[in-house]
Amino acid sequence: MRASVARSIGVALGLACLALAFLDLAGISSFAQADNHVRVASAGIASDIGFFLADKKGYFRAEGLDVELTTLPNSPQMIGPLGRGQLEVGAGTVAASLYNAVAQGIALRAVADKGSMRPGYGFSGLLVRKDLVDSGRFKSFKDLKGLTIAVGTFGSANSSAVNEALKRGGLTWADAHTVELTFPQHLAAYANRAIDASMTNEPTASEAVRDGLAVRVAGNDEIYPNQQTAVVLYSEIFARQRPQLALRFMRAYVKAVREYNDALKDGRIAGPNADEVIAILTEYTFIKDAKIHREITPAAIDPDGRMSLDGLRNDLQFFKQRKLIEDPSITVERIIDTSFVTEAVKELGPYVPRN
């Protein structure tokens, strides 16, 4: 009897141990799967092509990453979740708000180029209302004096670009009247003669010209070459706690950005793999018409993911002059981390254009 009880107890203990072992292995497997999960926020715009192409072409999967793409309208909405580690990766402009967030201890860093000005690729440009150009009221940058100029948002790279346009006419920020309007609102404002000029991004810029509302005076690649207009953002929690995943994500991103560069030709998406890139853009962005993607000036993205530090420093100086920065001692170096993109490029080797 005692032997039978002992055997029963032994079997029960053995089964319990096996069950615990199974649960432990399941837990480890679940943790491993979760550890590969990377949450990425995108505004659904064309300059997020590095995320879209890496997702569609399987570059993230090849790196063992389970990437979850979600849409948030703008970078300010990404700052809080990135700082709390609720997002691993985001993207957006380097605005005054980003510097202020970092100064307040919000843990995020700019890690790679997502949009910058390169000759022939001024996807943002200075527009002037057509009747002002036709009448001769506007002939050169100095004629911006006294005009009402729309910017996308105050305290942004877009407003810094307007400042550079004013400087080319020997003017200061105070010499014009600036208003804040989202880019699609620029069209109605021109039609109603509520604005005289604007610094407008694509595709709105091309639409304003096509509709006869405005004249494109100069691309921002001419006004403000090498401006750093948008960046990839990492949660610092992600970068510190899972650096290998952060590096693997960056490798996939750089591979995708290089393919995007192969699709660029003569200021358009017209390279050898243009059809594939445009198909991906129409699938992932809010612009569903492939013709628009073919006609507008696309964003330039450095094939090695390098950010323009000179451009960032110039914008920061503008923000400080406008008294938009809470910590006057903050520097560009405080908000960036180039280690991941540097290591990714080192592993991948130099970019070799397909052409």
Phi, psi and omega in degrees: 000310179300319180297320180296317178297317181299316179297319180298316179297318180298315179298317181298317179296319180298315179296322179296318179296318178297320180296316179297319179297318180298315179297321180295316179295321179296320179296318179297316180298317180297317180297318181298320180295315180296325182294337179269359183279125180234118181267124186238128177259134179229148175274001179073029182249166189297328182287355172274015184304329178300320177292313186295315183292319179295327178288311184293320184275357176083015180293324177294315180298322179297335178269006180076024183256140173256094186266129177250112179270130176230158183252127170233137189299327184206166185293326177303328178287345180271338189300311181299306179300324176294316181295328180271357181079016177278343170233145175268323186224142175217190181200152177167187180278155175270090183258173178302326181298328179292315177299318181293325178295314179296320179297331179275003177093009177286126193272091173209159183216147172278128189238344181196160178291139173230359179173122181210164183271124179225145183312126179090353184235052177275081182287355170239143183207161177276121176250148175230140182304136191300320182293332178288326177285315182298324182279347183089001177298323176246122177235329183208175183305327182295339181280001172290345181301128178083354182278155173269117187243129179269137172239158180297305175213148173290152178071026181238170175299330179297318179288328176295326178294322175298320179299322178293323177296318178297319180297327179293340176260013181072024185249168175243170179306323183288347182281351178231164176255115183257141178232153183258118178218139174296154187304315179300332179289344179298326182298308180295323181295321175294315182299324180270003182058032177278340176229155179256333183205170179197159166252105193239137177275160170288151005272357183299323182300312180295325180294320179296321178289315181299325181275002178074020181273328186212165176245134176279112183281315180196145174285156179292344174292337176271319183288316188220069181298143179069018172294138176268104187267332181209153184220160168275136181246135173250140164294132180294332176297316177298312183296323183276320186273334181226059185299328180292321176293321179298322178290318179296322176299317182293322177300314179297320181296314181296320176303316181293317180297324177293322176295323177298318178298327177297336182273354182268136178202127174054043176075016180219168171274090188217017180282186185299332180249027184300318183300317180295314181296317180295322177299320179292319179297318180292332179284319190261338184259174180281351176269108186262359180263112182300329180299322179296316179299328180285331188267329184279163176280121183278166176286146170269138175226127183299130182294345175254009176070013184287135176269150177275101182291327178297317178296317179298319180294322180294317178297317180299319178299320177297315179299321179293320178298326179276002179058042179260354184257126184288324180250099184299343182271355184294146181237166176300320182300336181290335186253359185245158173214105183265005187295322184289315180290326177297315180291321179298316180293323177299320181285323183279337183087176183292151177289130176241108181303144180297326181295000000 
